[in-house]
Amino acid sequence: MQHGVNLEFNVQAGETIWIALELYDFGPFPIGMIPTDFNLDDTPIPTNDSFASQLTIRDSSAANLEGHLLGATREPGEPDLGPDFAGGSVWFHFVAATFGSVGVGSEYDYLPLAVFTGNDLASLHLVTKSVGSVYFFGEEGKTYHIAVYRGTRGKSGFGLKLVAPKYRLYETTLDQLFPDLSVPHFYGLRGNTLLFYAKSATGWDMVETEPIVNYATELLIYPADAVGGQLRVITIDDTFPSPLVNFTTTANSVTANLAGYVGQTCAISFSTDLTTWTAPETITLQTLAQTLKKYDRVDGAIFYRVTQSLPATNAPLNELEPPH
């Protein structure tokens, strides 16, 4: 039972609801009056009310997410993020088409949003939350769950804009891209980062990530084992930070780890005195972090130098327009 001027409640199909209109006082004198206007709005529960029935956006660099929170419910097991993120919720899927920065913003000043990863409510991991807009770095092929909450102010309708990296995909082959084993030299591409993929037996594997500097870059890796010689080149309007070396220590050891994004290619040099450096070793990250070396005992300084890319080879440059 609810009482008040404006009521909101959930009903089941076929259920009978009794609504009573009460006298109310009007003006300075307590004269009982019956309301002359009565509005009843039967709004269906949002189709994406539950986590399992959320709407999905994929293979897109932009989207408009519109909906309402009237009748939205809270499922058992939803994370508790605080008072602003209370009340009913609706859910959206976003499958990142490529790597890069993603933003989800509201046209309202107050609209609680949260972004999660995970396969179900029990395994959700919070990526970010905010009231109004959220930003996060998306990973290619990864699913992000965007929750919109009713919150403490009871917003009903909403409109969200999702903006992800703009990208261009080029299909090509080893023979087209590396004629006579020459070094492909890309230039004039829209975007700040180039992603290079080779076809494998299990799908498309990223083999190299290079920044586009002064509207040009070179590919350093020749993927000779590409199935059918098939390659893909993707350029995105985003900038990836260079890989870096992190150290983890225990009582008796130090481990040097290279951290970055899958497919990033860099050169690693080592020194103990900042004067003499080893010859650079070219490494392509296979995971977000991989071990370079573990030192069981440290008797002095350890230095690592990371270079994003090296001069490729002595082969002649083959300046190519982006493949079509």
Secondary structure as GFF3:
##gff-version 3
##sequence-region A 1 324
A	DSSP	beta_strand	24	26	.	.	.	ID=ss1
A	DSSP	beta_strand	29	33	.	.	.	ID=ss2
A	DSSP	three_ten_helix	51	53	.	.	.	ID=ss3
A	DSSP	beta_strand	55	58	.	.	.	ID=ss4
A	DSSP	beta_strand	62	68	.	.	.	ID=ss5
A	DSSP	three_ten_helix	83	85	.	.	.	ID=ss6
A	DSSP	beta_strand	89	95	.	.	.	ID=ss7
A	DSSP	beta_strand	100	106	.	.	.	ID=ss8
A	DSSP	beta_strand	112	117	.	.	.	ID=ss9
A	DSSP	three_ten_helix	121	123	.	.	.	ID=ss10
A	DSSP	beta_strand	125	131	.	.	.	ID=ss11
A	DSSP	beta_strand	133	138	.	.	.	ID=ss12
A	DSSP	beta_strand	143	149	.	.	.	ID=ss13
A	DSSP	beta_strand	157	163	.	.	.	ID=ss14
A	DSSP	beta_strand	167	173	.	.	.	ID=ss15
A	DSSP	alpha_helix	174	177	.	.	.	ID=ss16
A	DSSP	three_ten_helix	179	181	.	.	.	ID=ss17
A	DSSP	beta_strand	183	187	.	.	.	ID=ss18
A	DSSP	beta_strand	193	200	.	.	.	ID=ss19
A	DSSP	beta_strand	203	211	.	.	.	ID=ss20
A	DSSP	beta_strand	216	218	.	.	.	ID=ss21
A	DSSP	three_ten_helix	227	229	.	.	.	ID=ss22
A	DSSP	beta_strand	230	236	.	.	.	ID=ss23
A	DSSP	beta_strand	244	249	.	.	.	ID=ss24
A	DSSP	beta_strand	254	259	.	.	.	ID=ss25
A	DSSP	beta_strand	265	271	.	.	.	ID=ss26
A	DSSP	beta_strand	281	284	.	.	.	ID=ss27
A	DSSP	beta_strand	289	295	.	.	.	ID=ss28
A	DSSP	beta_strand	303	307	.	.	.	ID=ss29
A	DSSP	beta_strand	317	320	.	.	.	ID=ss30
###
